[in-house]
């Protein structure tokens, strides 16, 4: 089944095509990508999902179990090793 991509325009006027209902603008995502933070190591969907859930620091991330994080829409199993590594670098881990 082929998904039809529709033209979308973000609040800043950037035009892009998406086949899903996701409103994340690729241009805005690139402009807003954080630097020198664990979030910058994640894909845009994972990063946006965490930020939307209020998880923007490793201290906050460490208060969740891996299972809880995977329940957040936009987070997939490929993001977990990146998060584990980032937590480990500062002596933290996911909640058990």
HELIX and SHEET records of a PDB file:
HELIX    1   1 UNK A   26  UNK A   32  1                                   7    
HELIX    2   2 UNK A   38  UNK A   41  5                                   4    
HELIX    3   3 UNK A   44  UNK A   52  1                                   9    
HELIX    4   4 UNK A   58  UNK A   61  1                                   4    
HELIX    5   5 UNK A   66  UNK A   70  1                                   5    
HELIX    6   6 UNK A   77  UNK A   89  1                                  13    
SHEET    1   A 2 UNK A   6  UNK A   9  0                                        
SHEET    2   A 2 UNK A  15  UNK A  18 -1                                        
END                                                                             
